[in-house]
Amino acid sequence: MRKSFKYRLFVNKTQEVKLINLIGSARFLYNCALEHRIICWKQWRKSVSYYDQSAAIKEIRSFNAGLAQLNCSCCHNILKTLDKSFQAFFRRIKQGEKPGFPRFKGKDHFHSLTFPAYGNGIKLKNNKLYIQNVGLIRIKLHRELEGKIKTVTIKRQNSKFYASFSCDEVPQNILPESTKEIGIDVGIKSFAVLSDGKVIDNPKYLKQSETKIKEIQSKYSKKCSKTLRKKLACLHTKVSNQRKDFQHKLSHKIVNEFGYIFIENLQPKQMVENNTKILNKYINDAAWSQFFNFLVYKAENAGRKLIKVNPKNTTQNCSQCGQTVPKDLSVRVHDCPHCGLKIDRDHNAALNILRLGRSLLLGKEAVSFG
């Protein structure tokens, strides 16, 4: 299986300047390649392909000092990234979606550089990371790399540098077999409610830092200073890291305990389209997609079975008799007038998710109620 390993880099002043210059050269190439495509279409109605631009890289590098310092395979990777953006643009047009034409990258929107072939311009040497035209950089290898390294991405985040190794053929860590099953219903009031009745509280990390974020955002809107922007970025990074840490630990615990995991096949992006701003904020803060992604890859690595079920009416249907009991978001208790079941609405949904997951696992359309 494929897996990424992220490590912190500790650079000196000289190395920092060199890395910033390399990322700047990468941004310059991306913008130039985009402008080239736009001009060729406007002037001569000619479409430029990745291969057209890739063939000219060697000549361009011969008279541009900045690009000459950049690894050649990195240059090709940048052009390939732009080409993928155009392919996605044309695909969205065909599907009738909002096109989203590829944009020029500003200095604050281009922070990474990818080496597509490990050993070509980048390599680990004596517990340090060698980068072409930068030198040996100290790296904190807090966990052992596994599998075969395919690509390495250098990223600058809040004045700090990180290296992400994408590795293939990573061995699975298969856990002992377990027949235990669990249905998981995610929400806002409680982050998750399990079908066994356990409630996972929502830490709401954004709400914890919201006052401070608003204060700095207010100052920044009046005076756009680099110091305030950095503080704001650091606060958002802190919230993101807290959220990831919480979800990593929770998903790890669930995968370790249960052999069969059932979740809803939610589409959070579609869910926030017609909601209020406050509700959308809490949906985005919960980051259900990220949590589900963590569950998926951890379950795959551990040899567990994870099944996504159709979320339609999991809250409205009674988990005991199957009858529909309509209720809006303000109603927190499921009180069935048909069979008398009275439980928390999220617990009822989790039980429905468990039932639907079992039906898919057994290859049947439905499982009897009760």
N, C-alpha and C positions, 0 to 999 in steps of 0.2 A: 504494500500500500504506500501511498504518497503522504509525506508528512513534512511540516516546516519546523525549524528550530531557530529561535530568535535570541541573539546575544547582544549585550551592550559593548560598544567600542569606546576605548579611552584614548583620545587623540591629543597630541600637543598642538601648539599654535600653528606651527608650519604645516602639519598634516591636516588640520582643520581648514586652513586656507586652500590647500590643494584639493581637498574633497569638495569644498564649496565651488571651486573653479570647474571641477569635472562635472558636477551636477548642473552648473550654469551652462557649460558647453553642450550638455545633453539637451537642455531646454532650448538652447539656440538652434540646434539641429532639428528638433521637433517643430519649432515655429517656422523655420526656413522651409522645411519639407511641406508643411501645411500651406504656406504661402505659394510655393511652387505649384502645387496642385490647383489652388484657386486661380492663379494667373493663367495657367495653361487652359483651364476650362473657360474662363471669361474671354480670353483673347482668341483662342483657336478652337474652342469646343473639343478639346482633347483631354481624355482621361489618362491620368498618370498612375501607373501601377507601382507596387512595392519593388518589383524587379527593375523597373526603369530607374528609380531613385537609388536602389542598392548598387547598381552598376556604376553610378557616378561617385560613390563614397570615396574610393581610393584617390581620385583626382581632386576632390574637394579637400581631403585631409592634407594634400601636398602643399596647399597654399593657405590653410587656416591653422594657425598655431594651437588654438584652443582644442579643435577637433583632433589634431595630431596627437595630443596628450591623452585623448580618450581611446580606450580599447576599441579595436575595429569591430569585434563581435557585439559590443555595446551599441555601436552606431547602427548596426543592422537590426538589433533588437528594438531600438527607438523607432526606426522606420516601419518595422512590423507592427508595433503598437499603434502607430498612426493608421496603418492600413486596416487594422482590426476595427478602429473607430469608424472608418468610412464604410466598412462592410456592415457594421451594426446600424449606421445611419441609413443605408439603402434598404436594409432589412426592415427597419421600422417604417419606412415610407411604404413599402409593399404591404405591410400588415395594417396600414392605416393608423399607426400610432404617431405620437408627437415625434418629429424627426430628430431634433437635437443635433444640429450640425457641429462637427468637431471644432473646438475653440482653441485660440492661441493661449499658451500657458504663461501666466504672469510669474513673477519671482516668488510669490507666496503660494503658488499652486503647483509647484514642481519640486519635489523634495527627495526623489529616489533615483537610483541608477542600478540597472540589472545587468549582471554578467551571465549570459545564457549558457556558458560552458565552463564548468569548474576546471581550474587548471590553466585556463586561457585568460591571463591578466589578473587572476585572483587565486590565492591558495593559502592553506593553513601551514605554517612553518614554526615548529618548536613552540606550540601553544600561542602563536601570534598570527595575525592575518596579514598576508602580503597582498598589496594592491598595486598594480602597475602604475608607475609614475607618482606614487605616494609613499611607498615603503612599508616597513613592518609596523603594524598597529597592535597595541595591547587589546586583547579581547577577553571578556569574562565568560569562560566556558563553564557555566554553572551546572550544566547537565551534558551527558555524553551524546555525541552525534551518533545516529543510527542509520543504516542503509547506505546507499550510494548517492553522494552529493551531485545534483544535476545543475542547479542554478544558485546564484548568490545575489541578493539584493541589498544594497547599501541605502539606508534611509536616514534622513535628518529629521528629528522630531524635537521641537522645543530646545534647540541648540545642542541636542545630544545626538550621537550617531549610533545606529544599530545595524547589525548584519543578520539577514534572514537566509538560512540555508534550506532550500527545497530538496528533500531527499526522496529517492525512489527505493523500492524493494526493502522498505522498513519492515522488520519482522513483527508479526502480531503478538500481542501479549494475551494469549487465550486464558480466560478465567475458568475455574471449575464449573461444570454444568449446573444450572439452576432452573427449577420449574416454576419459580415464583413469578407472578404476573402483576403488572401495575398499569393503571390508566392515569394519565396526567392531564388535568385541566388547568391552563394558565389564565391569569387574570391580572387585574390592577390592584384591587383591595388587598388580596393575597397573591403573592407571586405565582404560587401553584397550590392546588389541592389534589391530593392523591386519592385513588379509589379506596384505599384502606382507611381513609378518614384523616390522614395526617395533613396539616396545614403548614405551608412554607410561607412565612411572612415576607412581604415585599419591602426590601431595605430602602427603596426610593432614594438612591444616592444623589440624584439631581436635586431633589427637594432639600436635602441636607446642605447643599452648597449654593442653592438658588439665590439666597439673599446676597451673598458675597459676589456671585456672578453678576447679578443685576446692578450692584453698586459699581463694580469695575466697568461693566458695559455702559452705564450711564456716563461715567467719566470719559470713557473712550469715544463715545458719540459726540462729546463736546470738544475733545482734544485727542486727535488720532496720533498717539505717541507709541513708539516701539515698545517701551517699557510696559505700558498698559496692555498692549496686544499680547505680549509675552505672558503676562500674568493671567490674562483671560484664557490663553491657549493652555497654560499649565493647569488651570482649574478644570477645564473640560477634559484634559488628559487624565487628571486625577479621578474624576467621576467615571470615565471610561475604564480605567484600570480597576477601580473598586468593583464595578459591575462585572467585568470579566473574571476577577478573582472569585466573586460570589458564585457565578454561574459555572465556572470550572469545578469548584469544590462540590456544588450540588449535583451536577451531571456525573461527576466521578463517583459520588456516593450512590446514586441511583443505579448506575451501570454495575457497580460492584455487588449490589444487593439483589437485583432482579434479572431474571433470564429473559423475560418477555416484557417489552416496554411499548405502550400504546400512546400515541399523541395525536393531536388534531393536525390536519393538513391546512394550517392557517396561511393567509396571504396578508400580512400586516400592512403592506404598501396600499392594498386596496381598501383595507379597513379604515385608514386615516383620511381617505378622500372626502367623505361627506360628514365628518364629525366636527365637533367644536375644537378650537385651538387647545383648550385645556385638556380635553380627552386625548387628543392627538399627542400632546406633550407626554402624558403618562404612558401611552402605548409605546411611544418611541423610547422612553426611559426604561420600560420593562425589557425591551430588546428580546422579544420572544424568538425571533429568527436566529439570533446569535446562540441562544440557549439550545434551540433544537439542533443547530449545526454541531454544537459541542456534543450533544447526546448522540447524534448520528455517527460521528467519526469515532467517539469513544466506544460505542456499542459495536461498531465494525471491528475495531482493534481488539476488543475483548471477546469477540465471537458471540455476542448477544444478538437477539432478534428484536429489531425495532420496526414497528408498523405504524404508518400514518393513516388515519381514518377521516372520512368526510365529516366536517364539523357541523353540517346542517342539522339543526334542531337538537343538538346534544344537550342544550340547556332547557329547551322547552318540553322535551319528551320525558315522561316518568320512567325512571330506571327500573321500577318494579313491575308496572303493568303495561308500559309502552304507550299509554294515552298521552295526547298533547295537552299540556297545561300552559297556556300563554302567560308570559310575564315580561315586564320591561326591566331595564337595568336597576331601577330603584328597589325592586322586590328581591330581597336577599335570601328568602326561604322558599323552597319548593314544597308546596302543600297540595297534594293530589286529592281532588274530590272523588275520584273513581275508586282508589284502593286505600286511601287514608295515609299514604306515606308522607312523612313530614321531616325533611332534612335540609341542610344547607344547599342552596342552588348549585354551588360549585362542586360539592361532593356528589350531587346527583349527576352533574355533567361528567365528572370523572368516571362514575360507574357506567354511564352510557358509552363513554370512550372505551372502557374495558370490554364491554359487551360487543361493540362493533369490531374491536381489535381481535377478539376471540373468533368472531364470525369470519373475518378475513383470513385468520390463521388456519382455520379449519376448512377454508375454501367454500363456505356457505354464504348465502345471501343474508341470512338472519339467524339469530340464536333466540330460543324461546325465553320469554320473560319469567321472572320469579325464581 
